[in-house]
Amino acid sequence: MIELSCTVDDSIEPPLAGAMCLIFHMFLSQTERLKGQSKLEMTEERLRYWLQRYMYYTEREVVARVINMPNQRDADFFMAEIQDSLLSAK
């Protein structure tokens, strides 16, 4: 679904609402966790970047489950990336 949004074919409009809501939720939870140390601003370009990062980590999770080698650190790395992004956007 996210891959379809990265195509140059504008006639394809995949449903991204679920993924977008999840990304916004993760950003908001990190913003609340940082207690005023960060500010959340989301441009279309930045959202597209984070949709691609989310897709990357989701694909890694699928592969990890298929080969029966789950890696909790991926989720931690993803949340750390979000936190770093928020802190650097001050």
HELIX and SHEET records of a PDB file:
HELIX    1   1 ILE A    2  SER A    5  1                                   4    
HELIX    2   2 ALA A   17  ARG A   33  1                                  17    
HELIX    3   3 GLU A   44  VAL A   66  1                                  23    
HELIX    4   4 GLN A   72  SER A   88  1                                  17    
END                                                                             
